[in-house]
């Protein structure tokens, strides 16, 4: 972090303390996220006599926060977006459609006779089958599609700004 301009930033803020976060690269090459908190210490004339500066490594907290966010928005088995994330994206695409008259497509896929796989081969085989289907579907998508696992054997694909014939062709190919 740039400590040279810290006093000026603190005074310019008009607040008695200032908190910033900075990415920092160690000599070892590791990257850390530092939270810098600076507080003014006033002298008897109420002028800034000194500053107290605390540096805290928040890298692990940031990593855990990102992991928790991913767990909230993604299916743990397939790694795809989950139903909640799909709903968020659908609201977003509906708003886009209303605003700029764009057209988006929603494809729903249900695996036929998936229960038979689970019952005859066991849940571990069923899980592996779902992971492979998710990987296969992902390999067919371009960057403008959101793929989600909605439930046990149900998947959804949201295609951004896609004409109906293109969406139909993709559905047939899948």
N, C-alpha and C positions, 0 to 999 in steps of 0.2 A: 504494500500500500504506500501511497505517496504521503509521507508524514510532513514533508516540507510545507505544503499548503494547508495543512490541517487547521492551524490556528486561524488562518484567514477564513476558511470555510465555516469554522465554528462561530466566529464573530459575525460573519455574513448571515448565518442562519437565524440569528436573533434569539436562539434558544440556549439554555444553560448547558445542554449536552447534545451530542450528535452521534448517530449510529450509521455506519456504512458497512457494506460487505464488499470484499475484493477477492478475486482469484489470484493466487500466488503460486509460483513454481519454485520448488525447493532445489537446492543444488543437486540432489539425487535424481531430479527429473519428475518427482511426484508433484501432483497438483493438489493444492489445498484451498479451501474456502475459509477466509478469515472474516470474522465480525469485529469491527473496530468500534469501540465506544470511547468517545472523548468528552470529558466534562471540565468545565471551567472551575478553577478554585480562585475565589475572589480574595483580594487582600482587604485591609481595614478601610481603604478608600473606595471599596467596591469596584476596583479595577481588576483585570485578569492578572493575578499574581503567578499562577501556574496552571498547568493542565494535567489532568489524570487521564492516561490513555490505557485502555485495556484491549488486548487482542485475544480473541477466542477462536479456536479451530472448530468450525461448524460443518466441516466436510462430511462427517459421519451422519450428522443430523439431516443435512441436505440429501444425502444418499438414501437414508431411511424414508424421508418424506417422499422422494420420487418413487421409491419402491411401493410405499403405501398407496400413492396415487395410481400407480400401475395396477395394483391389486384391486382397487375400487373400479377401474375402468376396463379391465381385461379378464378374460376367462383363464383360470390357472391351468386347465388341462391343455387347451389348444394354443394359448397365447394370443388369440384373436380378441377383438373388442367384445365386451359382454353386452347383455340386453340393455343395461342402463346407458352405456356409451352409445349404443345404437339409437336409443330414444333421443338422446341429446343431439346426435347428428341429424336425425329425421326432423326435429324441430328446426335446426339450423337450415336444412335444405328447403323445408317448407317456407321459411321466412325469405330465403333467397328467391324462390319461385314467385312469391308474391311481389317482391321488390323489383326484380328485373325480368320477370316472365321467362326465366330459364326452366328447362325441363330436366328432371332427374328420374331415375328408375330405381325401383326396389325389387330385387329378386329374392324369393323365399325358396329354400331347398330343404327337403325333408328326406332323410335316408330311409328307403324302404326296407322293411324287415330287420331293422337294427336290433330289435329285441331278440331276434333269433341268434344273432352273433353273440350278444351278451349271455344269453341262456345256454348256448351250446359250447362256447369257447371260454366263457368267464369274463368278469369285468375288466381284467387287465388287458385281454385281447380287444375288448370293446373300446377301451381307452386308447390303445395303440391305433386301432382303426380310425377313430375320430381324429387323432393327431395327424395321421397320414392324409386323411381327407382335408383337414385344415391346411396342411402344407401344399397339397395339390391345388386346392382352390386359390391359395395365396400366390402360387406360381403363375396362375392364369390371369391375375389382376394387374392392371397398370396402376400408376400412382394416383389416379383419380377415383379409386374405388375404396369403399370401406367394407371390410369383411367382418362379420360378427357371428359368434355362436350364441344363439338365442336360448337353447335348452339342450336337452339330452342329445338329440340327433337332428336338430334344426339349426340351419344357418341362414343368414341374410346377407345380401350384398346391396349396397347403395352405390349407384353409379352416378357420378356428378356430371351434369350437363351432357347427357347422353341421349341421342335420338332413339326412339322406340325400336326401329329396325335393328340398330346396333345392340340394344339390350336384349332383344329377342334372339339374335344370333349368338350372343354370349350364353344365354340360358340354354339354348339348344346344344351348344358345344360342351357345356358343363354336364 
